[in-house]
Amino acid sequence: MYKYLTILNEIETMIKSGIYKQGEKISSIRRLSETYQCNKSTVIRTLLVLILI
């Protein structure tokens, strides 16, 4: 599975479970890339896909 899909699934789960509430900011690109040990471009791709959903 692609890394960005893993991150996307985890962020979606956090949104659905109420960890991230409506209007609340999620972690920064830098923090997400450190958390998931990936490149910043992977996080950016994830966020772009999340916006389009």
All heavy atoms as atom14 arrays in JSON, in Angstrom:
{
  "sequence": "MYKYLTILNEIETMIKSGIYKQGEKISSIRRLSETYQCNKSTVIRTLLVLILI",
  "atom14_mask": [
    [1, 1, 1, 1, 1, 1, 1, 1, 0, 0, 0, 0, 0, 0],
    [1, 1, 1, 1, 1, 1, 1, 1, 1, 1, 1, 1, 0, 0],
    [1, 1, 1, 1, 1, 1, 1, 1, 1, 0, 0, 0, 0, 0],
    [1, 1, 1, 1, 1, 1, 1, 1, 1, 1, 1, 1, 0, 0],
    [1, 1, 1, 1, 1, 1, 1, 1, 0, 0, 0, 0, 0, 0],
    [1, 1, 1, 1, 1, 1, 1, 0, 0, 0, 0, 0, 0, 0],
    [1, 1, 1, 1, 1, 1, 1, 1, 0, 0, 0, 0, 0, 0],
    [1, 1, 1, 1, 1, 1, 1, 1, 0, 0, 0, 0, 0, 0],
    [1, 1, 1, 1, 1, 1, 1, 1, 0, 0, 0, 0, 0, 0],
    [1, 1, 1, 1, 1, 1, 1, 1, 1, 0, 0, 0, 0, 0],
    [1, 1, 1, 1, 1, 1, 1, 1, 0, 0, 0, 0, 0, 0],
    [1, 1, 1, 1, 1, 1, 1, 1, 1, 0, 0, 0, 0, 0],
    [1, 1, 1, 1, 1, 1, 1, 0, 0, 0, 0, 0, 0, 0],
    [1, 1, 1, 1, 1, 1, 1, 1, 0, 0, 0, 0, 0, 0],
    [1, 1, 1, 1, 1, 1, 1, 1, 0, 0, 0, 0, 0, 0],
    [1, 1, 1, 1, 1, 1, 1, 1, 1, 0, 0, 0, 0, 0],
    [1, 1, 1, 1, 1, 1, 0, 0, 0, 0, 0, 0, 0, 0],
    [1, 1, 1, 1, 0, 0, 0, 0, 0, 0, 0, 0, 0, 0],
    [1, 1, 1, 1, 1, 1, 1, 1, 0, 0, 0, 0, 0, 0],
    [1, 1, 1, 1, 1, 1, 1, 1, 1, 1, 1, 1, 0, 0],
    [1, 1, 1, 1, 1, 1, 1, 1, 1, 0, 0, 0, 0, 0],
    [1, 1, 1, 1, 1, 1, 1, 1, 1, 0, 0, 0, 0, 0],
    [1, 1, 1, 1, 0, 0, 0, 0, 0, 0, 0, 0, 0, 0],
    [1, 1, 1, 1, 1, 1, 1, 1, 1, 0, 0, 0, 0, 0],
    [1, 1, 1, 1, 1, 1, 1, 1, 1, 0, 0, 0, 0, 0],
    [1, 1, 1, 1, 1, 1, 1, 1, 0, 0, 0, 0, 0, 0],
    [1, 1, 1, 1, 1, 1, 0, 0, 0, 0, 0, 0, 0, 0],
    [1, 1, 1, 1, 1, 1, 0, 0, 0, 0, 0, 0, 0, 0],
    [1, 1, 1, 1, 1, 1, 1, 1, 0, 0, 0, 0, 0, 0],
    [1, 1, 1, 1, 1, 1, 1, 1, 1, 1, 1, 0, 0, 0],
    [1, 1, 1, 1, 1, 1, 1, 1, 1, 1, 1, 0, 0, 0],
    [1, 1, 1, 1, 1, 1, 1, 1, 0, 0, 0, 0, 0, 0],
    [1, 1, 1, 1, 1, 1, 0, 0, 0, 0, 0, 0, 0, 0],
    [1, 1, 1, 1, 1, 1, 1, 1, 1, 0, 0, 0, 0, 0],
    [1, 1, 1, 1, 1, 1, 1, 0, 0, 0, 0, 0, 0, 0],
    [1, 1, 1, 1, 1, 1, 1, 1, 1, 1, 1, 1, 0, 0],
    [1, 1, 1, 1, 1, 1, 1, 1, 1, 0, 0, 0, 0, 0],
    [1, 1, 1, 1, 1, 1, 0, 0, 0, 0, 0, 0, 0, 0],
    [1, 1, 1, 1, 1, 1, 1, 1, 0, 0, 0, 0, 0, 0],
    [1, 1, 1, 1, 1, 1, 1, 1, 1, 0, 0, 0, 0, 0],
    [1, 1, 1, 1, 1, 1, 0, 0, 0, 0, 0, 0, 0, 0],
    [1, 1, 1, 1, 1, 1, 1, 0, 0, 0, 0, 0, 0, 0],
    [1, 1, 1, 1, 1, 1, 1, 0, 0, 0, 0, 0, 0, 0],
    [1, 1, 1, 1, 1, 1, 1, 1, 0, 0, 0, 0, 0, 0],
    [1, 1, 1, 1, 1, 1, 1, 1, 1, 1, 1, 0, 0, 0],
    [1, 1, 1, 1, 1, 1, 1, 0, 0, 0, 0, 0, 0, 0],
    [1, 1, 1, 1, 1, 1, 1, 1, 0, 0, 0, 0, 0, 0],
    [1, 1, 1, 1, 1, 1, 1, 1, 0, 0, 0, 0, 0, 0],
    [1, 1, 1, 1, 1, 1, 1, 0, 0, 0, 0, 0, 0, 0],
    [1, 1, 1, 1, 1, 1, 1, 1, 0, 0, 0, 0, 0, 0],
    [1, 1, 1, 1, 1, 1, 1, 1, 0, 0, 0, 0, 0, 0],
    [1, 1, 1, 1, 1, 1, 1, 1, 0, 0, 0, 0, 0, 0],
    [1, 1, 1, 1, 1, 1, 1, 1, 0, 0, 0, 0, 0, 0]
  ],
  "atom14_positions": [
    [[0.84, -1.18, 0.0], [0.0, 0.0, 0.0], [0.89, 1.24, 0.0], [1.93, 1.26, 0.64], [-0.91, -0.01, 1.23], [-1.84, 1.19, 1.3], [-2.92, 1.16, 2.73], [-4.37, 0.49, 1.97], [0.0, 0.0, 0.0], [0.0, 0.0, 0.0], [0.0, 0.0, 0.0], [0.0, 0.0, 0.0], [0.0, 0.0, 0.0], [0.0, 0.0, 0.0]],
    [[0.45, 2.26, -0.72], [1.21, 3.49, -0.77], [1.17, 4.21, 0.57], [0.16, 4.17, 1.27], [0.64, 4.42, -1.85], [0.8, 3.89, -3.25], [-0.29, 3.39, -3.94], [2.04, 3.87, -3.87], [-0.16, 2.9, -5.23], [2.19, 3.39, -5.15], [1.09, 2.9, -5.82], [1.23, 2.41, -7.1], [0.0, 0.0, 0.0], [0.0, 0.0, 0.0]],
    [[2.26, 4.86, 0.9], [2.39, 5.54, 2.2], [1.31, 6.62, 2.35], [0.72, 6.76, 3.41], [3.79, 6.14, 2.32], [4.09, 6.74, 3.65], [4.37, 5.67, 4.67], [4.95, 6.27, 5.92], [5.42, 5.26, 6.84], [0.0, 0.0, 0.0], [0.0, 0.0, 0.0], [0.0, 0.0, 0.0], [0.0, 0.0, 0.0], [0.0, 0.0, 0.0]],
    [[1.03, 7.37, 1.28], [0.05, 8.45, 1.4], [-1.34, 7.91, 1.7], [-2.13, 8.56, 2.4], [0.06, 9.35, 0.15], [-0.75, 8.87, -1.02], [-2.05, 9.31, -1.2], [-0.23, 7.98, -1.95], [-2.81, 8.88, -2.28], [-0.97, 7.54, -3.02], [-2.27, 8.0, -3.19], [-3.02, 7.56, -4.24], [0.0, 0.0, 0.0], [0.0, 0.0, 0.0]],
    [[-1.65, 6.7, 1.24], [-2.95, 6.1, 1.54], [-3.05, 5.69, 3.01], [-4.1, 5.81, 3.63], [-3.21, 4.9, 0.63], [-3.46, 5.23, -0.84], [-3.59, 3.94, -1.65], [-4.69, 6.09, -1.01], [0.0, 0.0, 0.0], [0.0, 0.0, 0.0], [0.0, 0.0, 0.0], [0.0, 0.0, 0.0], [0.0, 0.0, 0.0], [0.0, 0.0, 0.0]],
    [[-1.94, 5.23, 3.55], [-1.9, 4.89, 4.97], [-2.16, 6.14, 5.82], [-2.97, 6.12, 6.74], [-0.53, 4.28, 5.35], [-0.3, 3.14, 4.54], [-0.48, 3.92, 6.82], [0.0, 0.0, 0.0], [0.0, 0.0, 0.0], [0.0, 0.0, 0.0], [0.0, 0.0, 0.0], [0.0, 0.0, 0.0], [0.0, 0.0, 0.0], [0.0, 0.0, 0.0]],
    [[-1.47, 7.22, 5.48], [-1.65, 8.48, 6.21], [-3.08, 8.98, 6.04], [-3.72, 9.4, 7.01], [-0.64, 9.53, 5.73], [0.79, 9.04, 5.95], [-0.86, 10.86, 6.45], [1.85, 9.87, 5.25], [0.0, 0.0, 0.0], [0.0, 0.0, 0.0], [0.0, 0.0, 0.0], [0.0, 0.0, 0.0], [0.0, 0.0, 0.0], [0.0, 0.0, 0.0]],
    [[-3.58, 8.91, 4.83], [-4.95, 9.36, 4.54], [-5.96, 8.59, 5.37], [-6.85, 9.18, 5.98], [-5.24, 9.2, 3.04], [-6.62, 9.6, 2.57], [-6.82, 11.1, 2.69], [-6.84, 9.17, 1.14], [0.0, 0.0, 0.0], [0.0, 0.0, 0.0], [0.0, 0.0, 0.0], [0.0, 0.0, 0.0], [0.0, 0.0, 0.0], [0.0, 0.0, 0.0]],
    [[-5.82, 7.28, 5.41], [-6.74, 6.45, 6.2], [-6.68, 6.8, 7.68], [-7.72, 6.86, 8.35], [-6.43, 4.97, 6.0], [-6.83, 4.48, 4.63], [-7.72, 5.03, 4.0], [-6.17, 3.44, 4.17], [0.0, 0.0, 0.0], [0.0, 0.0, 0.0], [0.0, 0.0, 0.0], [0.0, 0.0, 0.0], [0.0, 0.0, 0.0], [0.0, 0.0, 0.0]],
    [[-5.5, 7.06, 8.2], [-5.37, 7.4, 9.61], [-5.98, 8.76, 9.92], [-6.66, 8.92, 10.94], [-3.91, 7.33, 10.04], [-3.39, 5.91, 10.11], [-2.04, 5.78, 10.77], [-1.69, 6.64, 11.6], [-1.36, 4.8, 10.47], [0.0, 0.0, 0.0], [0.0, 0.0, 0.0], [0.0, 0.0, 0.0], [0.0, 0.0, 0.0], [0.0, 0.0, 0.0]],
    [[-5.77, 9.74, 9.05], [-6.36, 11.06, 9.27], [-7.89, 10.98, 9.17], [-8.6, 11.58, 9.98], [-5.79, 12.09, 8.27], [-4.31, 12.36, 8.59], [-6.58, 13.4, 8.34], [-3.6, 13.25, 7.6], [0.0, 0.0, 0.0], [0.0, 0.0, 0.0], [0.0, 0.0, 0.0], [0.0, 0.0, 0.0], [0.0, 0.0, 0.0], [0.0, 0.0, 0.0]],
    [[-8.4, 10.24, 8.19], [-9.85, 10.07, 8.07], [-10.43, 9.41, 9.32], [-11.49, 9.82, 9.8], [-10.19, 9.22, 6.84], [-10.07, 9.95, 5.54], [-10.42, 9.07, 4.35], [-10.16, 7.85, 4.39], [-11.0, 9.63, 3.4], [0.0, 0.0, 0.0], [0.0, 0.0, 0.0], [0.0, 0.0, 0.0], [0.0, 0.0, 0.0], [0.0, 0.0, 0.0]],
    [[-9.73, 8.43, 9.85], [-10.18, 7.76, 11.06], [-10.22, 8.73, 12.23], [-11.17, 8.73, 13.03], [-9.27, 6.56, 11.39], [-9.29, 5.65, 10.29], [-9.71, 5.85, 12.66], [0.0, 0.0, 0.0], [0.0, 0.0, 0.0], [0.0, 0.0, 0.0], [0.0, 0.0, 0.0], [0.0, 0.0, 0.0], [0.0, 0.0, 0.0], [0.0, 0.0, 0.0]],
    [[-9.21, 9.58, 12.34], [-9.17, 10.57, 13.42], [-10.31, 11.58, 13.29], [-10.89, 12.0, 14.29], [-7.82, 11.27, 13.46], [-6.7, 10.4, 13.98], [-5.17, 11.31, 14.22], [-4.35, 11.0, 12.67], [0.0, 0.0, 0.0], [0.0, 0.0, 0.0], [0.0, 0.0, 0.0], [0.0, 0.0, 0.0], [0.0, 0.0, 0.0], [0.0, 0.0, 0.0]],
    [[-10.64, 11.95, 12.07], [-11.75, 12.88, 11.85], [-13.07, 12.22, 12.23], [-13.89, 12.8, 12.95], [-11.77, 13.36, 10.38], [-10.56, 14.25, 10.1], [-13.07, 14.1, 10.07], [-10.35, 14.59, 8.63], [0.0, 0.0, 0.0], [0.0, 0.0, 0.0], [0.0, 0.0, 0.0], [0.0, 0.0, 0.0], [0.0, 0.0, 0.0], [0.0, 0.0, 0.0]],
    [[-13.28, 11.0, 11.77], [-14.53, 10.29, 12.04], [-14.7, 9.97, 13.52], [-15.82, 9.95, 14.02], [-14.59, 9.0, 11.21], [-14.78, 9.27, 9.74], [-14.75, 7.99, 8.94], [-14.86, 8.31, 7.45], [-14.72, 7.1, 6.62], [0.0, 0.0, 0.0], [0.0, 0.0, 0.0], [0.0, 0.0, 0.0], [0.0, 0.0, 0.0], [0.0, 0.0, 0.0]],
    [[-13.61, 9.72, 14.22], [-13.7, 9.38, 15.64], [-13.79, 10.62, 16.53], [-13.98, 10.49, 17.74], [-12.5, 8.53, 16.06], [-11.32, 9.3, 16.0], [0.0, 0.0, 0.0], [0.0, 0.0, 0.0], [0.0, 0.0, 0.0], [0.0, 0.0, 0.0], [0.0, 0.0, 0.0], [0.0, 0.0, 0.0], [0.0, 0.0, 0.0], [0.0, 0.0, 0.0]],
    [[-13.63, 11.79, 15.95], [-13.77, 13.02, 16.72], [-12.49, 13.56, 17.3], [-12.51, 14.54, 18.05], [0.0, 0.0, 0.0], [0.0, 0.0, 0.0], [0.0, 0.0, 0.0], [0.0, 0.0, 0.0], [0.0, 0.0, 0.0], [0.0, 0.0, 0.0], [0.0, 0.0, 0.0], [0.0, 0.0, 0.0], [0.0, 0.0, 0.0], [0.0, 0.0, 0.0]],
    [[-11.36, 12.94, 16.98], [-10.08, 13.47, 17.47], [-9.84, 14.84, 16.86], [-9.43, 15.78, 17.55], [-8.93, 12.49, 17.15], [-9.11, 11.2, 17.96], [-7.58, 13.13, 17.44], [-8.15, 10.1, 17.59], [0.0, 0.0, 0.0], [0.0, 0.0, 0.0], [0.0, 0.0, 0.0], [0.0, 0.0, 0.0], [0.0, 0.0, 0.0], [0.0, 0.0, 0.0]],
    [[-10.1, 14.97, 15.57], [-10.07, 16.27, 14.9], [-11.51, 16.72, 14.73], [-12.31, 16.04, 14.12], [-9.41, 16.18, 13.52], [-7.91, 15.98, 13.53], [-7.33, 14.98, 12.78], [-7.09, 16.81, 14.27], [-5.96, 14.78, 12.78], [-5.72, 16.62, 14.28], [-5.16, 15.62, 13.53], [-3.81, 15.43, 13.52], [0.0, 0.0, 0.0], [0.0, 0.0, 0.0]],
    [[-11.82, 17.87, 15.3], [-13.17, 18.39, 15.21], [-13.28, 19.39, 14.06], [-12.27, 19.88, 13.55], [-13.55, 19.05, 16.53], [-13.41, 18.09, 17.7], [-14.2, 18.5, 18.87], [-14.08, 17.6, 20.07], [-13.58, 16.31, 19.97], [0.0, 0.0, 0.0], [0.0, 0.0, 0.0], [0.0, 0.0, 0.0], [0.0, 0.0, 0.0], [0.0, 0.0, 0.0]],
    [[-14.49, 19.67, 13.64], [-14.73, 20.58, 12.53], [-14.1, 21.94, 12.83], [-14.29, 22.51, 13.9], [-16.21, 20.76, 12.28], [-16.52, 21.6, 11.08], [-18.02, 21.66, 10.79], [-18.82, 21.06, 11.48], [-18.37, 22.4, 9.79], [0.0, 0.0, 0.0], [0.0, 0.0, 0.0], [0.0, 0.0, 0.0], [0.0, 0.0, 0.0], [0.0, 0.0, 0.0]],
    [[-13.33, 22.45, 11.88], [-12.69, 23.74, 12.01], [-11.35, 23.7, 12.72], [-10.63, 24.69, 12.74], [0.0, 0.0, 0.0], [0.0, 0.0, 0.0], [0.0, 0.0, 0.0], [0.0, 0.0, 0.0], [0.0, 0.0, 0.0], [0.0, 0.0, 0.0], [0.0, 0.0, 0.0], [0.0, 0.0, 0.0], [0.0, 0.0, 0.0], [0.0, 0.0, 0.0]],
    [[-11.0, 22.58, 13.3], [-9.74, 22.43, 14.01], [-8.61, 22.15, 13.02], [-8.79, 21.42, 12.06], [-9.85, 21.27, 15.0], [-8.62, 21.07, 15.85], [-8.8, 19.92, 16.84], [-9.93, 19.44, 17.0], [-7.79, 19.5, 17.41], [0.0, 0.0, 0.0], [0.0, 0.0, 0.0], [0.0, 0.0, 0.0], [0.0, 0.0, 0.0], [0.0, 0.0, 0.0]],
    [[-7.47, 22.76, 13.27], [-6.31, 22.51, 12.41], [-5.69, 21.17, 12.74], [-5.63, 20.76, 13.89], [-5.26, 23.61, 12.6], [-5.7, 24.95, 12.11], [-4.59, 25.97, 12.29], [-5.04, 27.31, 11.77], [-3.98, 28.32, 11.91], [0.0, 0.0, 0.0], [0.0, 0.0, 0.0], [0.0, 0.0, 0.0], [0.0, 0.0, 0.0], [0.0, 0.0, 0.0]],
    [[-5.24, 20.49, 11.68], [-4.51, 19.25, 11.9], [-3.02, 19.6, 12.03], [-2.63, 20.75, 11.87], [-4.76, 18.23, 10.78], [-4.27, 18.75, 9.43], [-6.22, 17.87, 10.69], [-4.31, 17.71, 8.35], [0.0, 0.0, 0.0], [0.0, 0.0, 0.0], [0.0, 0.0, 0.0], [0.0, 0.0, 0.0], [0.0, 0.0, 0.0], [0.0, 0.0, 0.0]],
    [[-2.23, 18.63, 12.32], [-0.79, 18.86, 12.49], [-0.17, 19.44, 11.23], [-0.68, 19.26, 10.12], [-0.1, 17.54, 12.84], [-0.6, 17.0, 14.02], [0.0, 0.0, 0.0], [0.0, 0.0, 0.0], [0.0, 0.0, 0.0], [0.0, 0.0, 0.0], [0.0, 0.0, 0.0], [0.0, 0.0, 0.0], [0.0, 0.0, 0.0], [0.0, 0.0, 0.0]],
    [[0.96, 20.1, 11.41], [1.66, 20.71, 10.27], [2.25, 19.65, 9.36], [2.4, 18.48, 9.74], [2.78, 21.61, 10.79], [3.8, 20.84, 11.39], [0.0, 0.0, 0.0], [0.0, 0.0, 0.0], [0.0, 0.0, 0.0], [0.0, 0.0, 0.0], [0.0, 0.0, 0.0], [0.0, 0.0, 0.0], [0.0, 0.0, 0.0], [0.0, 0.0, 0.0]],
    [[2.58, 20.07, 8.16], [3.2, 19.16, 7.19], [4.5, 18.6, 7.76], [4.75, 17.4, 7.66], [3.44, 19.88, 5.85], [2.1, 20.22, 5.2], [4.31, 19.04, 4.92], [2.2, 21.12, 3.99], [0.0, 0.0, 0.0], [0.0, 0.0, 0.0], [0.0, 0.0, 0.0], [0.0, 0.0, 0.0], [0.0, 0.0, 0.0], [0.0, 0.0, 0.0]],
    [[5.27, 19.44, 8.38], [6.54, 19.0, 8.95], [6.31, 17.95, 10.04], [6.95, 16.91, 10.07], [7.31, 20.17, 9.54], [8.61, 19.74, 10.2], [9.37, 20.89, 10.79], [9.9, 21.68, 9.69], [10.32, 22.92, 9.81], [10.28, 23.53, 10.98], [10.8, 23.58, 8.78], [0.0, 0.0, 0.0], [0.0, 0.0, 0.0], [0.0, 0.0, 0.0]],
    [[5.36, 18.22, 10.93], [5.09, 17.28, 12.02], [4.56, 15.95, 11.49], [4.94, 14.88, 11.95], [4.1, 17.87, 13.0], [3.81, 16.9, 14.12], [3.5, 17.5, 15.4], [4.42, 18.56, 15.73], [4.41, 19.2, 16.86], [3.54, 18.89, 17.77], [5.26, 20.17, 17.1], [0.0, 0.0, 0.0], [0.0, 0.0, 0.0], [0.0, 0.0, 0.0]],
    [[3.65, 16.02, 10.5], [3.12, 14.78, 9.91], [4.23, 13.98, 9.24], [4.27, 12.76, 9.34], [2.0, 15.09, 8.93], [0.68, 15.56, 9.55], [-0.27, 16.05, 8.46], [0.04, 14.46, 10.36], [0.0, 0.0, 0.0], [0.0, 0.0, 0.0], [0.0, 0.0, 0.0], [0.0, 0.0, 0.0], [0.0, 0.0, 0.0], [0.0, 0.0, 0.0]],
    [[5.13, 14.67, 8.54], [6.22, 13.95, 7.87], [7.16, 13.31, 8.88], [7.69, 12.22, 8.65], [6.99, 14.87, 6.92], [7.69, 15.87, 7.62], [0.0, 0.0, 0.0], [0.0, 0.0, 0.0], [0.0, 0.0, 0.0], [0.0, 0.0, 0.0], [0.0, 0.0, 0.0], [0.0, 0.0, 0.0], [0.0, 0.0, 0.0], [0.0, 0.0, 0.0]],
    [[7.35, 13.95, 10.03], [8.17, 13.34, 11.09], [7.44, 12.17, 11.74], [8.03, 11.13, 12.01], [8.51, 14.4, 12.14], [9.48, 15.45, 11.65], [9.65, 16.61, 12.62], [8.94, 16.66, 13.65], [10.49, 17.47, 12.34], [0.0, 0.0, 0.0], [0.0, 0.0, 0.0], [0.0, 0.0, 0.0], [0.0, 0.0, 0.0], [0.0, 0.0, 0.0]],
    [[6.14, 12.34, 11.98], [5.35, 11.29, 12.62], [5.31, 10.03, 11.78], [5.48, 8.92, 12.29], [3.91, 11.78, 12.88], [3.96, 12.93, 13.73], [3.06, 10.71, 13.52], [0.0, 0.0, 0.0], [0.0, 0.0, 0.0], [0.0, 0.0, 0.0], [0.0, 0.0, 0.0], [0.0, 0.0, 0.0], [0.0, 0.0, 0.0], [0.0, 0.0, 0.0]],
    [[5.08, 10.2, 10.48], [4.94, 9.05, 9.59], [6.25, 8.69, 8.89], [6.27, 7.8, 8.04], [3.84, 9.31, 8.56], [2.48, 9.36, 9.21], [1.85, 10.57, 9.45], [1.84, 8.2, 9.61], [0.6, 10.63, 10.07], [0.6, 8.24, 10.22], [-0.01, 9.46, 10.45], [-1.23, 9.49, 11.07], [0.0, 0.0, 0.0], [0.0, 0.0, 0.0]],
    [[7.32, 9.38, 9.23], [8.65, 9.13, 8.68], [8.61, 9.04, 7.16], [8.97, 8.02, 6.55], [9.24, 7.87, 9.29], [9.43, 7.99, 10.77], [9.97, 6.73, 11.41], [10.01, 5.67, 10.79], [10.4, 6.83, 12.65], [0.0, 0.0, 0.0], [0.0, 0.0, 0.0], [0.0, 0.0, 0.0], [0.0, 0.0, 0.0], [0.0, 0.0, 0.0]],
    [[8.16, 10.14, 6.56], [8.07, 10.2, 5.11], [8.45, 11.6, 4.64], [8.66, 12.5, 5.45], [6.66, 9.85, 4.64], [5.4, 11.0, 5.17], [0.0, 0.0, 0.0], [0.0, 0.0, 0.0], [0.0, 0.0, 0.0], [0.0, 0.0, 0.0], [0.0, 0.0, 0.0], [0.0, 0.0, 0.0], [0.0, 0.0, 0.0], [0.0, 0.0, 0.0]],
    [[8.52, 11.75, 3.35], [8.86, 13.01, 2.73], [7.7, 13.98, 2.85], [6.54, 13.58, 2.89], [9.18, 12.73, 1.25], [9.91, 13.87, 0.61], [9.4, 14.97, 0.55], [11.1, 13.58, 0.12], [0.0, 0.0, 0.0], [0.0, 0.0, 0.0], [0.0, 0.0, 0.0], [0.0, 0.0, 0.0], [0.0, 0.0, 0.0], [0.0, 0.0, 0.0]],
    [[8.0, 15.28, 2.88], [6.95, 16.3, 2.96], [6.03, 16.24, 1.75], [4.83, 16.5, 1.87], [7.56, 17.69, 3.08], [8.26, 17.93, 4.39], [8.9, 19.3, 4.41], [9.78, 19.44, 5.64], [10.54, 20.69, 5.61], [0.0, 0.0, 0.0], [0.0, 0.0, 0.0], [0.0, 0.0, 0.0], [0.0, 0.0, 0.0], [0.0, 0.0, 0.0]],
    [[6.56, 15.89, 0.6], [5.72, 15.81, -0.6], [4.67, 14.71, -0.47], [3.56, 14.83, -1.02], [6.57, 15.58, -1.85], [7.26, 14.36, -1.79], [0.0, 0.0, 0.0], [0.0, 0.0, 0.0], [0.0, 0.0, 0.0], [0.0, 0.0, 0.0], [0.0, 0.0, 0.0], [0.0, 0.0, 0.0], [0.0, 0.0, 0.0], [0.0, 0.0, 0.0]],
    [[4.98, 13.66, 0.26], [4.0, 12.6, 0.51], [2.85, 13.13, 1.36], [1.68, 12.86, 1.09], [4.66, 11.4, 1.22], [5.75, 10.94, 0.42], [3.68, 10.28, 1.47], [0.0, 0.0, 0.0], [0.0, 0.0, 0.0], [0.0, 0.0, 0.0], [0.0, 0.0, 0.0], [0.0, 0.0, 0.0], [0.0, 0.0, 0.0], [0.0, 0.0, 0.0]],
    [[3.17, 13.92, 2.37], [2.15, 14.52, 3.22], [1.31, 15.51, 2.42], [0.08, 15.54, 2.53], [2.78, 15.21, 4.45], [1.73, 15.96, 5.25], [3.5, 14.2, 5.32], [0.0, 0.0, 0.0], [0.0, 0.0, 0.0], [0.0, 0.0, 0.0], [0.0, 0.0, 0.0], [0.0, 0.0, 0.0], [0.0, 0.0, 0.0], [0.0, 0.0, 0.0]],
    [[1.95, 16.31, 1.59], [1.23, 17.26, 0.76], [0.26, 16.53, -0.16], [-0.9, 16.94, -0.32], [2.21, 18.16, -0.03], [2.96, 19.07, 0.94], [1.47, 18.97, -1.09], [4.13, 19.8, 0.32], [0.0, 0.0, 0.0], [0.0, 0.0, 0.0], [0.0, 0.0, 0.0], [0.0, 0.0, 0.0], [0.0, 0.0, 0.0], [0.0, 0.0, 0.0]],
    [[0.7, 15.45, -0.76], [-0.17, 14.65, -1.63], [-1.37, 14.12, -0.84], [-2.5, 14.15, -1.31], [0.62, 13.5, -2.24], [-0.21, 12.63, -3.15], [0.63, 11.55, -3.78], [-0.18, 10.79, -4.73], [0.26, 9.75, -5.38], [1.51, 9.35, -5.23], [-0.52, 9.1, -6.21], [0.0, 0.0, 0.0], [0.0, 0.0, 0.0], [0.0, 0.0, 0.0]],
    [[-1.1, 13.65, 0.36], [-2.17, 13.15, 1.22], [-3.2, 14.23, 1.5], [-4.41, 14.01, 1.38], [-1.59, 12.65, 2.56], [-0.63, 11.64, 2.31], [-2.68, 12.14, 3.47], [0.0, 0.0, 0.0], [0.0, 0.0, 0.0], [0.0, 0.0, 0.0], [0.0, 0.0, 0.0], [0.0, 0.0, 0.0], [0.0, 0.0, 0.0], [0.0, 0.0, 0.0]],
    [[-2.73, 15.42, 1.85], [-3.64, 16.52, 2.17], [-4.44, 16.97, 0.95], [-5.62, 17.31, 1.07], [-2.86, 17.68, 2.79], [-2.19, 17.36, 4.13], [-1.37, 18.54, 4.6], [-3.21, 16.94, 5.17], [0.0, 0.0, 0.0], [0.0, 0.0, 0.0], [0.0, 0.0, 0.0], [0.0, 0.0, 0.0], [0.0, 0.0, 0.0], [0.0, 0.0, 0.0]],
    [[-3.81, 16.96, -0.22], [-4.53, 17.32, -1.43], [-5.65, 16.32, -1.73], [-6.77, 16.71, -2.08], [-3.58, 17.4, -2.62], [-2.62, 18.6, -2.63], [-1.62, 18.47, -3.77], [-3.4, 19.9, -2.73], [0.0, 0.0, 0.0], [0.0, 0.0, 0.0], [0.0, 0.0, 0.0], [0.0, 0.0, 0.0], [0.0, 0.0, 0.0], [0.0, 0.0, 0.0]],
    [[-5.36, 15.05, -1.56], [-6.39, 14.02, -1.76], [-7.5, 14.19, -0.73], [-8.68, 14.1, -1.05], [-5.78, 12.6, -1.68], [-6.86, 11.54, -1.68], [-4.82, 12.38, -2.84], [0.0, 0.0, 0.0], [0.0, 0.0, 0.0], [0.0, 0.0, 0.0], [0.0, 0.0, 0.0], [0.0, 0.0, 0.0], [0.0, 0.0, 0.0], [0.0, 0.0, 0.0]],
    [[-7.14, 14.48, 0.51], [-8.12, 14.68, 1.58], [-9.04, 15.85, 1.27], [-10.25, 15.79, 1.5], [-7.41, 14.89, 2.91], [-8.26, 14.96, 4.16], [-9.01, 13.64, 4.36], [-7.4, 15.26, 5.36], [0.0, 0.0, 0.0], [0.0, 0.0, 0.0], [0.0, 0.0, 0.0], [0.0, 0.0, 0.0], [0.0, 0.0, 0.0], [0.0, 0.0, 0.0]],
    [[-8.5, 16.91, 0.71], [-9.3, 18.08, 0.35], [-10.31, 17.72, -0.75], [-11.45, 18.18, -0.72], [-8.4, 19.23, -0.13], [-7.63, 19.81, 1.07], [-9.2, 20.33, -0.8], [-6.53, 20.76, 0.67], [0.0, 0.0, 0.0], [0.0, 0.0, 0.0], [0.0, 0.0, 0.0], [0.0, 0.0, 0.0], [0.0, 0.0, 0.0], [0.0, 0.0, 0.0]],
    [[-9.9, 16.89, -1.67], [-10.77, 16.54, -2.81], [-11.86, 15.54, -2.45], [-12.82, 15.4, -3.19], [-9.93, 15.99, -3.96], [-8.94, 16.98, -4.57], [-8.08, 16.27, -5.61], [-9.66, 18.15, -5.18], [0.0, 0.0, 0.0], [0.0, 0.0, 0.0], [0.0, 0.0, 0.0], [0.0, 0.0, 0.0], [0.0, 0.0, 0.0], [0.0, 0.0, 0.0]],
    [[-11.73, 14.88, -1.32], [-12.73, 13.87, -0.93], [-13.97, 14.56, -0.41], [-14.01, 15.44, 0.3], [-12.18, 12.88, 0.12], [-11.09, 12.05, -0.5], [-13.25, 12.01, 0.69], [-10.4, 11.1, 0.44], [0.0, 0.0, 0.0], [0.0, 0.0, 0.0], [0.0, 0.0, 0.0], [0.0, 0.0, 0.0], [0.0, 0.0, 0.0], [0.0, 0.0, 0.0]]
  ]
}
